């Protein structure tokens, strides 16, 4: 779409990754109270979201959908259904 960083460069991979972790700034929202002092993320109900703060790249509905998809991925089990007592294959 031709979007560039404030310095006029293409966006880095880490920038895009952070957008998927917190898509609300891309939807024109300003978000406060997202994290605690230790860096842990607060529940969504505790966030303060101000809509239409700046020009949006994606819609708010798209941002909600992206955020819910990422939360669902985090809740999925890491062992992908394997029935092992240990996470190490050759132990026990």
Biopython code that builds the backbone (N, CA, C, O; Angstrom):
import numpy as np
from Bio.PDB.StructureBuilder import StructureBuilder

atoms = [
    (1, "UNK", "N", (0.822, -1.198, 0.000)),
    (1, "UNK", "CA", (0.000, 0.000, 0.000)),
    (1, "UNK", "C", (0.866, 1.262, 0.000)),
    (1, "UNK", "O", (0.344, 2.373, -0.100)),
    (2, "UNK", "N", (2.181, 1.094, 0.111)),
    (2, "UNK", "CA", (3.083, 2.241, 0.025)),
    (2, "UNK", "C", (3.364, 2.930, 1.347)),
    (2, "UNK", "O", (3.960, 4.007, 1.346)),
    (3, "UNK", "N", (2.963, 2.357, 2.476)),
    (3, "UNK", "CA", (3.225, 2.970, 3.764)),
    (3, "UNK", "C", (4.704, 2.858, 4.099)),
    (3, "UNK", "O", (5.349, 1.850, 3.808)),
    (4, "UNK", "N", (5.225, 3.904, 4.711)),
    (4, "UNK", "CA", (6.635, 3.927, 5.089)),
    (4, "UNK", "C", (6.760, 4.438, 6.522)),
    (4, "UNK", "O", (5.834, 5.031, 7.074)),
    (5, "UNK", "N", (7.933, 4.192, 7.107)),
    (5, "UNK", "CA", (8.200, 4.652, 8.470)),
    (5, "UNK", "C", (8.355, 6.171, 8.468)),
    (5, "UNK", "O", (8.446, 6.778, 7.402)),
    (6, "UNK", "N", (8.387, 6.793, 9.653)),
    (6, "UNK", "CA", (8.576, 8.246, 9.699)),
    (6, "UNK", "C", (9.890, 8.698, 9.050)),
    (6, "UNK", "O", (10.007, 9.850, 8.633)),
    (7, "UNK", "N", (10.879, 7.797, 8.962)),
    (7, "UNK", "CA", (12.148, 8.128, 8.323)),
    (7, "UNK", "C", (12.106, 7.906, 6.812)),
    (7, "UNK", "O", (13.089, 8.183, 6.124)),
    (8, "UNK", "N", (10.975, 7.406, 6.280)),
    (8, "UNK", "CA", (10.818, 7.176, 4.857)),
    (8, "UNK", "C", (11.299, 5.810, 4.401)),
    (8, "UNK", "O", (11.360, 5.552, 3.199)),
    (9, "UNK", "N", (11.643, 4.928, 5.336)),
    (9, "UNK", "CA", (12.132, 3.594, 4.998)),
    (9, "UNK", "C", (10.991, 2.587, 5.045)),
    (9, "UNK", "O", (9.912, 2.869, 5.567)),
    (10, "UNK", "N", (11.255, 1.391, 4.481)),
    (10, "UNK", "CA", (10.291, 0.305, 4.599)),
    (10, "UNK", "C", (10.260, -0.174, 6.042)),
    (10, "UNK", "O", (11.252, -0.049, 6.760)),
    (11, "UNK", "N", (9.136, -0.717, 6.468)),
    (11, "UNK", "CA", (9.015, -1.195, 7.843)),
    (11, "UNK", "C", (9.791, -2.484, 8.034)),
    (11, "UNK", "O", (9.827, -3.332, 7.142)),
    (12, "UNK", "N", (10.411, -2.633, 9.196)),
    (12, "UNK", "CA", (11.178, -3.826, 9.528)),
    (12, "UNK", "C", (10.237, -4.959, 9.959)),
    (12, "UNK", "O", (9.076, -4.722, 10.293)),
    (13, "UNK", "N", (10.759, -6.200, 9.946)),
    (13, "UNK", "CA", (9.962, -7.361, 10.343)),
    (13, "UNK", "C", (9.484, -7.238, 11.783)),
    (13, "UNK", "O", (8.346, -7.598, 12.085)),
    (14, "UNK", "N", (10.324, -6.739, 12.669)),
    (14, "UNK", "CA", (9.942, -6.613, 14.079)),
    (14, "UNK", "C", (8.805, -5.617, 14.255)),
    (14, "UNK", "O", (7.963, -5.789, 15.137)),
    (15, "UNK", "N", (8.772, -4.592, 13.437)),
    (15, "UNK", "CA", (7.682, -3.621, 13.505)),
    (15, "UNK", "C", (6.364, -4.284, 13.112)),
    (15, "UNK", "O", (5.346, -4.097, 13.780)),
    (16, "UNK", "N", (6.384, -5.053, 12.040)),
    (16, "UNK", "CA", (5.184, -5.751, 11.591)),
    (16, "UNK", "C", (4.744, -6.758, 12.651)),
    (16, "UNK", "O", (3.549, -6.889, 12.915)),
    (17, "UNK", "N", (5.692, -7.470, 13.263)),
    (17, "UNK", "CA", (5.363, -8.437, 14.321)),
    (17, "UNK", "C", (4.691, -7.731, 15.492)),
    (17, "UNK", "O", (3.727, -8.255, 16.051)),
    (18, "UNK", "N", (5.176, -6.559, 15.874)),
    (18, "UNK", "CA", (4.557, -5.829, 16.989)),
    (18, "UNK", "C", (3.152, -5.364, 16.624)),
    (18, "UNK", "O", (2.298, -5.249, 17.503)),
    (19, "UNK", "N", (2.898, -5.099, 15.362)),
    (19, "UNK", "CA", (1.549, -4.716, 14.936)),
    (19, "UNK", "C", (0.571, -5.861, 15.134)),
    (19, "UNK", "O", (-0.584, -5.634, 15.497)),
    (20, "UNK", "N", (1.020, -7.097, 14.900)),
    (20, "UNK", "CA", (0.133, -8.243, 15.096)),
    (20, "UNK", "C", (-0.080, -8.540, 16.574)),
    (20, "UNK", "O", (-1.123, -9.074, 16.951)),
    (21, "UNK", "N", (0.887, -8.204, 17.408)),
    (21, "UNK", "CA", (0.705, -8.392, 18.849)),
    (21, "UNK", "C", (-0.231, -7.346, 19.425)),
    (21, "UNK", "O", (-0.996, -7.636, 20.344)),
    (22, "UNK", "N", (-0.178, -6.134, 18.895)),
    (22, "UNK", "CA", (-1.044, -5.051, 19.346)),
    (22, "UNK", "C", (-1.525, -4.278, 18.121)),
    (22, "UNK", "O", (-0.920, -3.265, 17.768)),
    (23, "UNK", "N", (-2.598, -4.725, 17.463)),
    (23, "UNK", "CA", (-3.026, -4.120, 16.203)),
    (23, "UNK", "C", (-3.803, -2.818, 16.354)),
    (23, "UNK", "O", (-4.099, -2.175, 15.346)),
    (24, "UNK", "N", (-4.144, -2.406, 17.561)),
    (24, "UNK", "CA", (-5.006, -1.239, 17.729)),
    (24, "UNK", "C", (-4.377, 0.074, 17.265)),
    (24, "UNK", "O", (-5.101, 0.902, 16.711)),
    (25, "UNK", "N", (-3.082, 0.321, 17.453)),
    (25, "UNK", "CA", (-2.522, 1.559, 16.899)),
    (25, "UNK", "C", (-2.649, 1.650, 15.376)),
    (25, "UNK", "O", (-2.765, 2.751, 14.837)),
    (26, "UNK", "N", (-2.630, 0.515, 14.676)),
    (26, "UNK", "CA", (-2.803, 0.523, 13.216)),
    (26, "UNK", "C", (-4.227, 0.872, 12.822)),
    (26, "UNK", "O", (-4.475, 1.307, 11.697)),
    (27, "UNK", "N", (-5.168, 0.681, 13.748)),
    (27, "UNK", "CA", (-6.566, 0.978, 13.448)),
    (27, "UNK", "C", (-6.962, 2.392, 13.876)),
    (27, "UNK", "O", (-8.148, 2.720, 13.922)),
    (28, "UNK", "N", (-5.976, 3.221, 14.186)),
    (28, "UNK", "CA", (-6.245, 4.615, 14.537)),
    (28, "UNK", "C", (-6.563, 4.828, 15.995)),
    (28, "UNK", "O", (-7.056, 5.895, 16.360)),
    (29, "UNK", "N", (-6.297, 3.849, 16.848)),
    (29, "UNK", "CA", (-6.608, 3.951, 18.273)),
    (29, "UNK", "C", (-5.356, 4.268, 19.077)),
    (29, "UNK", "O", (-4.238, 3.925, 18.692)),
    (30, "UNK", "N", (-5.573, 4.926, 20.191)),
    (30, "UNK", "CA", (-4.523, 5.172, 21.170)),
    (30, "UNK", "C", (-4.827, 4.291, 22.366)),
    (30, "UNK", "O", (-5.949, 4.306, 22.872)),
    (31, "UNK", "N", (-3.836, 3.515, 22.834)),
    (31, "UNK", "CA", (-4.060, 2.522, 23.881)),
    (31, "UNK", "C", (-3.185, 2.843, 25.091)),
    (31, "UNK", "O", (-1.976, 3.037, 24.958)),
    (32, "UNK", "N", (-3.812, 2.897, 26.286)),
    (32, "UNK", "CA", (-3.099, 3.068, 27.546)),
    (32, "UNK", "C", (-3.390, 1.881, 28.448)),
    (32, "UNK", "O", (-4.436, 1.241, 28.337)),
    (33, "UNK", "N", (-2.455, 1.596, 29.339)),
    (33, "UNK", "CA", (-2.674, 0.558, 30.338)),
    (33, "UNK", "C", (-2.608, -0.842, 29.779)),
    (33, "UNK", "O", (-3.198, -1.762, 30.346)),
    (34, "UNK", "N", (-1.899, -1.023, 28.673)),
    (34, "UNK", "CA", (-1.825, -2.346, 28.055)),
    (34, "UNK", "C", (-0.935, -3.284, 28.861)),
    (34, "UNK", "O", (-1.233, -4.474, 28.967)),
    (35, "UNK", "N", (0.153, -2.769, 29.429)),
    (35, "UNK", "CA", (1.088, -3.617, 30.164)),
    (35, "UNK", "C", (1.283, -3.124, 31.590)),
    (35, "UNK", "O", (1.054, -1.956, 31.905)),
    (36, "UNK", "N", (1.715, -4.053, 32.444)),
    (36, "UNK", "CA", (2.082, -3.725, 33.819)),
    (36, "UNK", "C", (3.542, -3.313, 33.833)),
    (36, "UNK", "O", (4.197, -3.328, 32.790)),
    (37, "UNK", "N", (4.063, -2.945, 34.993)),
    (37, "UNK", "CA", (5.449, -2.509, 35.078)),
    (37, "UNK", "C", (6.446, -3.596, 34.685)),
    (37, "UNK", "O", (7.497, -3.284, 34.126)),
    (38, "UNK", "N", (6.143, -4.853, 34.963)),
    (38, "UNK", "CA", (7.048, -5.944, 34.624)),
    (38, "UNK", "C", (6.989, -6.347, 33.160)),
    (38, "UNK", "O", (7.728, -7.242, 32.750)),
    (39, "UNK", "N", (6.151, -5.728, 32.369)),
    (39, "UNK", "CA", (6.016, -6.050, 30.965)),
    (39, "UNK", "C", (4.913, -7.044, 30.657)),
    (39, "UNK", "O", (4.683, -7.373, 29.493)),
    (40, "UNK", "N", (4.222, -7.533, 31.692)),
    (40, "UNK", "CA", (3.113, -8.458, 31.456)),
    (40, "UNK", "C", (1.903, -7.687, 30.946)),
    (40, "UNK", "O", (1.665, -6.545, 31.339)),
    (41, "UNK", "N", (1.150, -8.327, 30.071)),
    (41, "UNK", "CA", (-0.003, -7.675, 29.447)),
    (41, "UNK", "C", (-1.213, -7.776, 30.369)),
    (41, "UNK", "O", (-1.542, -8.859, 30.853)),
    (42, "UNK", "N", (-1.877, -6.642, 30.610)),
    (42, "UNK", "CA", (-3.116, -6.602, 31.387)),
    (42, "UNK", "C", (-4.261, -7.204, 30.585)),
    (42, "UNK", "O", (-4.171, -7.277, 29.359)),
    (43, "UNK", "N", (-5.337, -7.639, 31.238)),
    (43, "UNK", "CA", (-6.527, -8.072, 30.496)),
    (43, "UNK", "C", (-7.096, -6.919, 29.663)),
    (43, "UNK", "O", (-6.961, -5.752, 30.032)),
    (44, "UNK", "N", (-7.720, -7.250, 28.560)),
    (44, "UNK", "CA", (-8.238, -6.237, 27.631)),
    (44, "UNK", "C", (-9.224, -5.302, 28.314)),
    (44, "UNK", "O", (-9.319, -4.130, 27.949)),
    (45, "UNK", "N", (-9.962, -5.805, 29.306)),
    (45, "UNK", "CA", (-10.946, -4.975, 30.000)),
    (45, "UNK", "C", (-10.293, -3.807, 30.746)),
    (45, "UNK", "O", (-10.956, -2.807, 31.020)),
    (46, "UNK", "N", (-9.022, -3.918, 31.072)),
    (46, "UNK", "CA", (-8.336, -2.855, 31.812)),
    (46, "UNK", "C", (-7.663, -1.833, 30.891)),
    (46, "UNK", "O", (-7.148, -0.823, 31.372)),
    (47, "UNK", "N", (-7.658, -2.072, 29.600)),
    (47, "UNK", "CA", (-7.041, -1.139, 28.666)),
    (47, "UNK", "C", (-7.931, 0.083, 28.480)),
    (47, "UNK", "O", (-9.156, -0.014, 28.552)),
    (48, "UNK", "N", (-7.313, 1.220, 28.244)),
    (48, "UNK", "CA", (-8.037, 2.440, 27.868)),
    (48, "UNK", "C", (-7.775, 2.669, 26.386)),
    (48, "UNK", "O", (-6.646, 2.955, 25.986)),
    (49, "UNK", "N", (-8.813, 2.544, 25.577)),
    (49, "UNK", "CA", (-8.674, 2.663, 24.122)),
    (49, "UNK", "C", (-9.443, 3.893, 23.654)),
    (49, "UNK", "O", (-10.645, 4.012, 23.893)),
    (50, "UNK", "N", (-8.733, 4.815, 22.980)),
    (50, "UNK", "CA", (-9.349, 6.011, 22.401)),
    (50, "UNK", "C", (-9.392, 5.803, 20.895)),
    (50, "UNK", "O", (-8.348, 5.720, 20.247)),
    (51, "UNK", "N", (-10.592, 5.718, 20.338)),
    (51, "UNK", "CA", (-10.756, 5.485, 18.908)),
    (51, "UNK", "C", (-10.597, 6.771, 18.114)),
    (51, "UNK", "O", (-10.786, 7.866, 18.644)),
    (52, "UNK", "N", (-10.248, 6.631, 16.840)),
    (52, "UNK", "CA", (-10.116, 7.743, 15.883)),
    (52, "UNK", "C", (-9.145, 8.807, 16.370)),
    (52, "UNK", "O", (-9.428, 10.001, 16.264)),
    (53, "UNK", "N", (-7.996, 8.382, 16.906)),
    (53, "UNK", "CA", (-6.979, 9.324, 17.351)),
    (53, "UNK", "C", (-6.119, 9.800, 16.183)),
    (53, "UNK", "O", (-5.705, 10.959, 16.144)),
    (54, "UNK", "N", (-5.854, 8.911, 15.239)),
    (54, "UNK", "CA", (-5.040, 9.247, 14.072)),
    (54, "UNK", "C", (-5.521, 8.423, 12.879)),
    (54, "UNK", "O", (-6.424, 7.597, 13.013)),
    (55, "UNK", "N", (-4.917, 8.649, 11.716)),
    (55, "UNK", "CA", (-5.341, 7.956, 10.499)),
    (55, "UNK", "C", (-5.104, 6.449, 10.633)),
    (55, "UNK", "O", (-4.037, 6.015, 11.067)),
    (56, "UNK", "N", (-6.090, 5.676, 10.261)),
    (56, "UNK", "CA", (-6.024, 4.229, 10.409)),
    (56, "UNK", "C", (-5.497, 3.568, 9.143)),
    (56, "UNK", "O", (-5.786, 4.007, 8.030)),
    (57, "UNK", "N", (-4.711, 2.497, 9.331)),
    (57, "UNK", "CA", (-4.256, 1.671, 8.218)),
    (57, "UNK", "C", (-5.237, 0.522, 8.009)),
    (57, "UNK", "O", (-5.509, 0.138, 6.871)),
    (58, "UNK", "N", (-5.776, -0.035, 9.111)),
    (58, "UNK", "CA", (-6.769, -1.100, 9.049)),
    (58, "UNK", "C", (-7.994, -0.661, 9.849)),
    (58, "UNK", "O", (-7.918, 0.283, 10.635)),
    (59, "UNK", "N", (-9.102, -1.332, 9.655)),
    (59, "UNK", "CA", (-10.315, -0.980, 10.397)),
    (59, "UNK", "C", (-10.257, -1.553, 11.815)),
    (59, "UNK", "O", (-9.467, -2.455, 12.092)),
    (60, "UNK", "N", (-11.081, -1.034, 12.693)),
    (60, "UNK", "CA", (-11.131, -1.505, 14.077)),
    (60, "UNK", "C", (-11.614, -2.952, 14.136)),
    (60, "UNK", "O", (-11.154, -3.719, 14.983)),
    (61, "UNK", "N", (-12.532, -3.336, 13.251)),
    (61, "UNK", "CA", (-13.006, -4.715, 13.208)),
    (61, "UNK", "C", (-11.874, -5.673, 12.835)),
    (61, "UNK", "O", (-11.765, -6.760, 13.402)),
    (62, "UNK", "N", (-11.033, -5.269, 11.881)),
    (62, "UNK", "CA", (-9.881, -6.096, 11.504)),
    (62, "UNK", "C", (-8.907, -6.219, 12.667)),
    (62, "UNK", "O", (-8.359, -7.295, 12.907)),
    (63, "UNK", "N", (-8.688, -5.132, 13.387)),
    (63, "UNK", "CA", (-7.780, -5.164, 14.538)),
    (63, "UNK", "C", (-8.303, -6.109, 15.613)),
    (63, "UNK", "O", (-7.529, -6.869, 16.195)),
    (64, "UNK", "N", (-9.608, -6.070, 15.883)),
    (64, "UNK", "CA", (-10.201, -6.989, 16.856)),
    (64, "UNK", "C", (-10.025, -8.442, 16.425)),
    (64, "UNK", "O", (-9.694, -9.299, 17.245)),
    (65, "UNK", "N", (-10.245, -8.719, 15.148)),
    (65, "UNK", "CA", (-10.116, -10.077, 14.634)),
    (65, "UNK", "C", (-8.668, -10.572, 14.740)),
    (65, "UNK", "O", (-8.433, -11.714, 15.133)),
    (66, "UNK", "N", (-7.708, -9.727, 14.397)),
    (66, "UNK", "CA", (-6.287, -10.089, 14.495)),
    (66, "UNK", "C", (-5.913, -10.358, 15.943)),
    (66, "UNK", "O", (-5.222, -11.335, 16.234)),
    (67, "UNK", "N", (-6.365, -9.499, 16.857)),
    (67, "UNK", "CA", (-6.028, -9.675, 18.270)),
    (67, "UNK", "C", (-6.603, -10.975, 18.809)),
    (67, "UNK", "O", (-5.922, -11.692, 19.542)),
    (68, "UNK", "N", (-7.845, -11.290, 18.459)),
    (68, "UNK", "CA", (-8.478, -12.533, 18.937)),
    (68, "UNK", "C", (-7.795, -13.762, 18.356)),
    (68, "UNK", "O", (-7.670, -14.776, 19.043)),
    (69, "UNK", "N", (-7.351, -13.693, 17.102)),
    (69, "UNK", "CA", (-6.629, -14.816, 16.510)),
    (69, "UNK", "C", (-5.315, -15.057, 17.237)),
    (69, "UNK", "O", (-4.954, -16.204, 17.496)),
    (70, "UNK", "N", (-4.598, -13.992, 17.568)),
    (70, "UNK", "CA", (-3.332, -14.145, 18.288)),
    (70, "UNK", "C", (-3.559, -14.697, 19.684)),
    (70, "UNK", "O", (-2.757, -15.500, 20.161)),
    (71, "UNK", "N", (-4.629, -14.286, 20.351)),
    (71, "UNK", "CA", (-4.928, -14.811, 21.679)),
    (71, "UNK", "C", (-5.272, -16.297, 21.609)),
    (71, "UNK", "O", (-4.911, -17.057, 22.508)),
    (72, "UNK", "N", (-5.968, -16.718, 20.549)),
    (72, "UNK", "CA", (-6.309, -18.129, 20.386)),
    (72, "UNK", "C", (-5.054, -18.969, 20.149)),
    (72, "UNK", "O", (-4.971, -20.100, 20.627)),
    (73, "UNK", "N", (-4.082, -18.432, 19.420)),
    (73, "UNK", "CA", (-2.835, -19.153, 19.183)),
    (73, "UNK", "C", (-2.059, -19.334, 20.482)),
    (73, "UNK", "O", (-1.438, -20.376, 20.694)),
    (74, "UNK", "N", (-2.092, -18.327, 21.352)),
    (74, "UNK", "CA", (-1.395, -18.430, 22.627)),
    (74, "UNK", "C", (-2.027, -19.485, 23.521)),
    (74, "UNK", "O", (-1.325, -20.134, 24.295)),
    (75, "UNK", "N", (-3.331, -19.666, 23.429)),
    (75, "UNK", "CA", (-4.037, -20.610, 24.291)),
    (75, "UNK", "C", (-3.889, -22.054, 23.816)),
    (75, "UNK", "O", (-4.188, -22.981, 24.568)),
    (76, "UNK", "N", (-3.431, -22.260, 22.572)),
    (76, "UNK", "CA", (-3.276, -23.614, 22.034)),
    (76, "UNK", "C", (-2.143, -24.337, 22.763)),
    (76, "UNK", "O", (-1.140, -23.713, 23.111)),
    (77, "UNK", "N", (-2.290, -25.650, 23.000)),
    (77, "UNK", "CA", (-1.233, -26.386, 23.693)),
    (77, "UNK", "C", (0.043, -26.444, 22.867)),
    (77, "UNK", "O", (-0.002, -26.551, 21.641)),
    (78, "UNK", "N", (1.178, -26.372, 23.549)),
    (78, "UNK", "CA", (2.463, -26.360, 22.870)),
    (78, "UNK", "C", (2.883, -27.729, 22.338)),
    (78, "UNK", "O", (3.615, -27.801, 21.351)),
    (79, "UNK", "N", (2.437, -28.811, 22.967)),
    (79, "UNK", "CA", (2.893, -30.124, 22.532)),
    (79, "UNK", "C", (2.076, -30.676, 21.363)),
    (79, "UNK", "O", (2.336, -31.789, 20.907)),
    (80, "UNK", "N", (1.119, -29.938, 20.886)),
    (80, "UNK", "CA", (0.326, -30.268, 19.705)),
    (80, "UNK", "C", (-0.339, -31.634, 19.804)),
    (80, "UNK", "O", (-0.399, -32.371, 18.819)),
    (81, "UNK", "N", (-0.838, -31.972, 20.983)),
    (81, "UNK", "CA", (-1.607, -33.193, 21.143)),
    (81, "UNK", "C", (-0.798, -34.442, 21.409)),
    (81, "UNK", "O", (-1.368, -35.528, 21.517)),
    (82, "UNK", "N", (0.509, -34.321, 21.517)),
    (82, "UNK", "CA", (1.316, -35.502, 21.806)),
    (82, "UNK", "C", (1.077, -35.927, 23.244)),
    (82, "UNK", "O", (0.968, -35.078, 24.129)),
    (83, "UNK", "N", (0.995, -37.219, 23.489)),
    (83, "UNK", "CA", (0.696, -37.718, 24.827)),
    (83, "UNK", "C", (1.961, -38.261, 25.481)),
    (83, "UNK", "O", (2.096, -39.463, 25.707)),
    (84, "UNK", "N", (2.858, -37.375, 25.773)),
    (84, "UNK", "CA", (4.077, -37.752, 26.476)),
    (84, "UNK", "C", (4.036, -37.161, 27.868)),
    (84, "UNK", "O", (3.558, -36.043, 28.065)),
    (85, "UNK", "N", (4.541, -37.915, 28.836)),
    (85, "UNK", "CA", (4.591, -37.395, 30.190)),
    (85, "UNK", "C", (5.658, -36.310, 30.320)),
    (85, "UNK", "O", (5.539, -35.412, 31.154)),
    (86, "UNK", "N", (6.685, -36.396, 29.506)),
    (86, "UNK", "CA", (7.783, -35.452, 29.574)),
    (86, "UNK", "C", (7.907, -34.729, 28.231)),
    (86, "UNK", "O", (7.536, -35.274, 27.192)),
    (87, "UNK", "N", (8.420, -33.525, 28.258)),
    (87, "UNK", "CA", (8.615, -32.814, 26.996)),
    (87, "UNK", "C", (9.878, -33.288, 26.298)),
    (87, "UNK", "O", (10.079, -32.980, 25.123)),
    (88, "UNK", "N", (10.733, -34.028, 26.988)),
    (88, "UNK", "CA", (11.959, -34.572, 26.392)),
    (88, "UNK", "C", (11.715, -36.025, 25.969)),
    (88, "UNK", "O", (11.276, -36.837, 26.783)),
    (89, "UNK", "N", (11.984, -36.347, 24.749)),
    (89, "UNK", "CA", (11.623, -37.613, 24.160)),
    (89, "UNK", "C", (12.308, -38.811, 24.820)),
    (89, "UNK", "O", (11.660, -39.835, 25.036)),
    (90, "UNK", "N", (13.584, -38.713, 25.142)),
    (90, "UNK", "CA", (14.338, -39.875, 25.614)),
    (90, "UNK", "C", (14.518, -39.915, 27.134)),
    (90, "UNK", "O", (15.430, -40.582, 27.623)),
    (91, "UNK", "N", (13.674, -39.220, 27.884)),
    (91, "UNK", "CA", (13.769, -39.292, 29.345)),
    (91, "UNK", "C", (12.796, -40.314, 29.898)),
    (91, "UNK", "O", (11.763, -40.592, 29.288)),
    (92, "UNK", "N", (13.128, -40.880, 31.069)),
    (92, "UNK", "CA", (12.242, -41.833, 31.737)),
    (92, "UNK", "C", (12.360, -43.172, 31.123)),
    (92, "UNK", "O", (11.688, -44.109, 31.553)),
]
sb = StructureBuilder()
sb.init_structure("model")
sb.init_model(0)
sb.init_chain("A")
sb.init_seg("    ")
for serial, (resi, resn, name, xyz) in enumerate(atoms, 1):
    if name == "N":
        sb.init_residue(resn, " ", resi, " ")
    sb.init_atom(name, np.array(xyz, "f"), 0.0, 1.0, " ", f" {name:<3s}", serial, name[0])
structure = sb.get_structure()
